[in-house]
Amino acid sequence: MLFGPGVAAALDFEALEVACRRQALALAARCLAEHLNADTSDAAGPWLPCSRCGGPARYAGRHAKTFATALGPLPLTRAYYHCAACDHGFCPRDRALGVDGGSLSPAVTRMVGTAAALVSFAESSEILGALAGLSVDAKQVERTAEALGRAIAADEQQHVGPAPPAEIAPTLYLGLDGTGVPMRKAELAGRAGKQADGLAKTREVKLCTVWSAEGRDAEGVPVRDAGSVSYSAAIESAAMRDTEATGAAFAQRVEREACRRGFDRAKRQVVLGDGAPWIWNTAGEYFPEAIQIVDRFHAKAHLSGVAKVLYGGPSDLGDAWAKARHAELDAGQLHQIVAALVAQYRSRRDPTKREEVRKCIGYLGANRRRMRYPTFRAQGLCTSSAVVEAGCKVAIGTRLKRAGMHWSVRGANAIIALRCCKLSGRFEDFWERRAERRATS
């Protein structure tokens, strides 16, 4: 009995709502299947042009297939055409419904993409079952998510609509960084690495991040504006030969993201990064008017690394030496830091320590104009690329660098594209364009 006094106290409400939901969805699925199967207008004559080669494809009856939908399993019968020339068969209705080439409906494909952008394929499968009652195994999640990621990557290259002037902040920041992702052995053949045996275990993902920081904290330090961060990344090269007509793949990616965000039209353009030469080569080539800043905390970490080599660690003497250099860096006293390093170089006889000091002096010399921190602070600019560092963790690390994960370049780039699209708030835009292309094709 579901009605009458006292019934509510005896109900297993969770079981009841789950059962009602399941029955309601099953009823909706049956109604939809009956409606679609009653329409046989997809049999558009005895012949149609082949969707692969364009030759004549013959009508070969109606074929049945069950699709996974948000309502549950949906059995459909569709007109089937076969091309004898290329031995290709197709169902016109599949393309109209957005299920060609697979067994998942558009709504389920979107759910798979949403889950796989956030967690592992196995966890995505579990979540889809628990929250949507869908049975999609981990391998199907992987195939679907990677195919979707590749579609998103292609869409990213094709749609570079410039930001409207009203959406461009007065000061925009562009951060560049790289982080290693664990790869399958086949992807590392012949590549040198940082392991003790000289071999590589990772490939570098290069990340471009754009954001604004018009807000200020209580001390007047710029604060990243909520919702302003966008990401674009891939395992691709930033190097370009002088003879190449177009820029390196990653440089082109940076240029597209800058255009989308209006970075090149902002009143003030700031590029933030660590000391990697490829970052400043890219910035100088594509954004010559931008202010270049080496991340202050990266520079301090560099000095702390020298202290550890010189004094060992942990060491009170090393900590004191590094703290003094940090204070000089904040004060813009690079000449004092160099003087302290030169003194260390002259007093040391250990070749390893002398080499570490020499490299640090070169690092400071190459980046001295990017380390004018008192000037940058006076101009109200960020001097830390914490947004970029966080981006490496949020956009890449938390999804692709978990225990036991090893990627192919193709698979990693697909999931990176999917995740960046999701985190940048562009997932819905992608689906709208996808639906428009399907409607007009």
Secondary structure, 3 states (H helix, E strand, C coil): CCCCCCHHHHCCHHHHHHHHHHHHHHHHHHHHHHHHHHCCCCCCCCEEECCCCCCEEEEEEEEEEEEEECCEEEEEEEEEEEECCCCEEECHHHHHHCCCCCCECHHHHHHHHHHHCCCCHHHHHHHHHHHHCCCCCHHHHHHHHHHHHHHHHHHHHHCCCCCCHHHCCCEEEEEEEEEEEEECHHHCCCCECCCCCCECCEEEEEEEEEEECCEECCCCCEECCCCCCEEEEECCCCCCCCCCCCCCHHHHHHHHHHHHHCHHHCCEEEEEECCCHHHHHHHHHHCCCCEEEECHHHHHHHHHHHHHHHHCCCCHHHHHHHHHHHHHHHCCCHHHHHHHHHHHHHHCCCHHHHHHHHHHHHHHHHCHHHHCHHHHHHCCCCCCCHHHHHHHHHHHHHHHCCCCCCECHHHHHHHHHHHHHHHCCCHHHHHHHHHHHHHHC
